[in-house]
Amino acid sequence: MNWEAVGAIGQMLGSVTVLVTLIYLAAQIRQNTTAVQAATFQSIIALASTFGDEVAKNPELRKVISAGLRTEPETEPDRSAFHFILLSLLRRYENMHYQSHLGLLPDAQWHGLRASLARYVTKPRFLSWWQRNAELFNGDFREFVAHLGSSDDIGSHFS
């Protein structure tokens, strides 16, 4: 065997090694992406659950939200509370929207969360608040909410 043959065998083994390494790295990246998506979804659900738990445990908070979605809150403290409740809630949705655009929140998981937001977007009092405060949110999210609220068939946004 001459040195050229040994070199060719070495190059072939090197190529196979690179190919095996690339396949392994692709599998690791896919596994890491799945883990990041799962962690993102877990974090989002934890935040949403925390908000829901706070509302469920606090009758005054429930009253402010319920009244605020039906009529203009009567007192300045109630108007302020309603403002910060919606701001907090929508910041969470803005984060979810962002995570979905990054591909970290798959559409299957984002679907039900969007449906929850759509329930708020259809309320006239929400729309009034949104018109006064939309500039507090990023442009992509504002467009998303506007599109969500402008449809007669909100379910069409979830297919």
C-alpha positions in Angstrom: 0.0 0.0 0.0 1.4 3.4 -0.9 1.0 6.7 0.9 -1.6 8.0 -1.6 -3.9 5.0 -0.7 -3.3 5.6 3.0 -4.1 9.3 2.5 -7.3 8.5 0.6 -8.4 6.1 3.4 -7.7 8.8 6.0 -9.7 11.3 4.0 -12.6 8.9 3.7 -12.5 8.1 7.4 -12.4 11.8 8.2 -15.4 12.4 5.9 -17.4 9.7 7.6 -16.4 11.1 11.0 -17.6 14.6 10.0 -20.9 13.1 8.7 -21.5 11.2 11.9 -20.7 14.3 13.9 -23.1 16.4 11.9 -25.9 13.8 12.3 -25.3 13.7 16.0 -25.3 17.6 16.3 -28.5 17.8 14.3 -30.1 15.3 16.7 -28.8 17.3 19.7 -30.1 20.6 18.2 -33.6 19.0 17.6 -33.6 17.7 21.1 -32.5 21.1 22.5 -35.2 22.9 20.5 -37.9 20.6 21.9 -36.6 21.2 25.4 -36.6 25.0 24.9 -40.1 24.9 23.5 -41.3 22.8 26.5 -39.6 25.1 29.0 -41.1 28.2 27.2 -44.6 26.7 27.3 -44.2 25.7 31.0 -43.1 29.2 31.9 -46.0 30.8 30.0 -48.6 28.4 31.6 -47.1 29.2 35.0 -47.5 32.9 34.4 -51.0 32.5 33.1 -51.9 30.3 36.0 -50.5 32.8 38.5 -52.7 35.5 37.1 -55.7 33.2 37.1 -55.0 32.2 40.7 -54.7 35.8 41.8 -58.0 36.7 40.3 -59.7 33.5 41.7 -58.5 34.2 45.2 -59.2 37.9 45.3 -62.9 38.9 45.2 -62.0 42.6 44.9 -59.9 41.9 41.8 -62.7 39.8 40.3 -65.1 42.7 40.9 -62.8 45.2 39.2 -62.2 43.0 36.2 -65.9 42.1 35.8 -67.1 45.6 36.2 -64.3 47.1 34.1 -65.2 44.8 31.2 -68.9 45.9 31.4 -68.8 49.6 32.2 -66.3 52.3 33.0 -65.0 51.8 36.5 -66.6 54.3 38.8 -63.8 55.3 41.0 -60.2 56.4 40.3 -58.7 53.5 42.3 -60.9 51.0 40.3 -59.9 52.7 37.0 -56.3 52.5 37.9 -56.6 48.9 39.1 -58.4 47.9 35.9 -55.7 49.6 33.8 -52.9 47.7 35.6 -54.8 44.4 35.5 -55.2 44.7 31.7 -51.6 46.0 31.3 -50.3 43.0 33.2 -52.5 40.5 31.3 -51.6 41.9 27.9 -47.9 42.0 28.7 -48.2 38.2 29.2 -49.9 37.9 25.9 -47.3 40.1 24.2 -44.7 37.7 25.5 -46.6 34.7 24.3 -47.0 36.4 20.9 -43.2 37.1 20.7 -42.3 33.5 21.8 -44.6 32.2 19.1 -42.8 34.3 16.4 -39.5 33.0 17.6 -40.8 29.4 17.2 -40.5 28.7 20.9 -44.3 28.5 21.4 -45.6 26.1 18.7 -48.9 26.9 17.1 -50.7 24.0 18.8 -49.9 25.5 22.2 -50.5 29.1 21.1 -54.0 28.2 19.8 -55.8 28.0 23.1 -54.0 31.0 24.5 -55.0 33.1 21.5 -58.6 32.0 22.0 -58.5 33.2 25.6 -57.2 36.6 24.4 -59.9 36.7 21.7 -62.6 36.6 24.4 -61.2 39.9 25.9 -60.7 41.6 22.5 -64.4 41.3 21.7 -65.5 43.2 24.8 -66.3 46.9 24.1 -64.7 48.1 27.4 -61.6 46.2 26.5 -61.5 47.9 23.1 -62.0 51.3 24.7 -59.0 50.6 27.0 -57.0 49.2 24.1 -57.5 52.3 22.0 -56.1 54.5 24.8 -53.2 52.2 25.6 -52.2 50.3 22.5 -49.0 52.4 22.1 -47.7 50.8 25.2 -47.1 47.6 23.3 -44.8 46.7 20.4 -46.1 47.1 16.8 -46.3 43.5 15.9 -48.5 42.8 18.9 -50.7 45.8 18.2 -51.3 44.5 14.7 -52.0 41.1 16.0 -54.6 42.4 18.5 -56.1 44.7 15.9 -56.5 41.8 13.5 -57.8 39.5 16.2 -60.4 42.1 17.2 -61.4 43.1 13.6 -62.7 39.7 12.5 -66.4 38.6 12.7 -65.1 35.1 12.9 -62.4 35.1 15.5 -62.0 31.3 15.2 -60.6 31.9 11.7 -57.4 33.2 13.3 -56.7 29.9 14.9 -56.7 27.5 12.0 
